[in-house]
Amino acid sequence: MLISTLRKGFALSLLLAAGAAALPPLAHAQLPTQAQAQPVVSTPRVRAELMAYAPDGVAPGAKIWVGLQLQHQPQWHTYWKNAGDSGLPTELNWTLPAGVSAGDIAWPTPHKIPVGTLANFGYENTVLLPVQLTVSPEFKPPVSFTGGSDVDVRLKATWLVCKQECIPEEGNFSLKLPVQGATALNRPAFETAFEAAPAELSQPAQIAIEGQQLKLRVDGLPASVQGRTLELFPETGEVVHNAAVSGRDWKQSWQGDTWTATYPLAEQRSASPDTMPVVLALADPKAGDKPLAWRAEAKVSGTWPANAAPAARAEVSPALQAALAENAGAPAPTPFAASSLAVALVGALLGGLLLNLMPCVFPVLAIKVLGFARQSGDHGSHRRAALAYTAGVMISLLALAGAMLALRAAGAQLGWGFQLQSPVVVAGLAALFTLIGLNLAGVFEFGRMAPASLGGAQSRRPLVNDFLSGVLAVVIASPCTAPFMGASLGFAITLPAPQAMLLFAALGFGLALPYLLAGFVPAVARLLPRPGAWMRTLQRLLAFPMFGTVAWLVWVLGQQSGIDGAGALLALLVCLAALAWAFTLRGRSRVVIASIFAVCTVALASSIGPNIVQGAPAVASAASPQDRWQPWSSQRVAELTAEGRPVFVDFTAAWCVTCQYNKKATLGDAEVLAQFQAKNVALLRADWTRRDQAITAALAALGRSGVPVYVLHAPGKAPVVLSEILRKDELGAALSGL
């Protein structure tokens, strides 16, 4: 009987698809591709719309404006051209027809957003970022088959949206502008943006360097604002102390019609410009004030002091290392600072070995034992099968690790298990395990669904099945983290690529070691029972762990994409199961019924994509034990520890089986919760189910690259990182030291 040639073929293709799926989306939000470009893109945090204002049509010399309007949900914000101490400005990349070019963003005046001891510059509520288009005299508008003429404007936009956490998002937009007719529907939005832009001053400003301070002198401001308080927004980043400019430690004054200000340089200055553009805005605008802000090019005189060593810029959230040092009175722990590569290799080997006992991998190991028993007495087949399985594990795991390291080198914030942060990959795995379960349950056999030449491939090339079993083991091992794995993999991502790959190879060798021993040590093989009727019973029994895995994957998708995404996936799996059953029929009914369900499967797969990719995250039920947990952010940790309160952080993900086990066995235990309450420990949960750069950065700072990770912060002490398999006695001992 043929067990699973089909499932193994799917496993290899799915592994490659998982790596490919991780390449484009470096942001948390999954947004439309260029082929799906549209005027509006919505996420749970921002509604982004491409707008145009061309009252005179599209012609040389005409005023044509386009822009991206961002409508933020309450408490969320995006950033100005100088984001301040953290954040990234919104970027607009245009695709325009020949003869049409785009200028720079006419940035509206921002407002200041304090973040602890830092200060950012950005926008809340609704903002439009306008860009003027220039049409050359040589421009020739395209003519459509209807005789009309439109200009196709396409935009690829990226923005970072933040509240306490930060999420990078992107969108592809498309808009058609009529050449002859006017486009003025969005005139009010553009006029509001023009009014919010700073007016250019006719006189240049002056900046004099005085030690570690800059003295700014501005002339030519209107008489109506003289004597009033102004706010300062430097366009050049990482030069001045932004938090000081936000209201502390800087002075401003008026001498007649001249405004002067003195403000400190940044401790970690990264530039020494000859000219610094600055924006001045009224701190207390009144009705009738127009304009509200002014812009001047300030010439710099004097000698810049020597640069300090540049600090790491907090592009996603307030600088994590600084927050840890401030909170704990010590730098973040570096578990392998004094350890050798040999110790890390041993840890990776042990982690891979223990991974076989995790619920993710055990069903695959049981299937391999079943196949091993079929070859009872054939020691040569045992050895060849063991080597093929080991090769499948090693090659696929190194390919997955190589993809992760390459993407990290390219700037992506990724960690172990990154492919499961994609709802598309989760849905694909659910479909794969549905087919495996149906095959094990006897609903279909591959030999009855495929041509005889393909059906006999297993007997001619049995090693291919063993190799692909190793691939499958790696695919489903990703959600699990065994003891010794976390620290070793966290160390791996800090090493040069060859040494990092050596650590991953040790992990793969540990995962394959039990089956390798069974193939080469006869005493192990003799422990297996002889072939018999029990094998068919075990095969049917193994279908249920596979169906249990499917149920878990549907739950994971529900955490990522909401109830609509989970329901859509269930409908697709039902149709896929019916299609597999239809292929077991004979005659004309097989063709007719299989065709119907094939169309059903394809139609569902194409229609439920938006539900899976962009669905809203699930909402936790009220009055549950989870209510005591707060969302994690580095700022929240800083606030709580500043109050003198201990903080326990659970870095977790819905697809992490080890995380779910620890939640039920330890973190949900009444005795443990009582200990937390007795010590007044704040409980924070960092959910990494979907990709989150802030959480990835926090894990890297702790010397980890995947979840689970458990950290106990105590004021005045270094953070304590606990083991991956969280024990109540270990946690109790850590809490007793508070």
Summary of the structure (lengths in Angstrom):
residues: 738
radius of gyration: 30.4
end to end distance: 60.4
largest distance: 101.6
contacts: 2489
relative contact order: 0.11
helix: 43%
strand: 22%
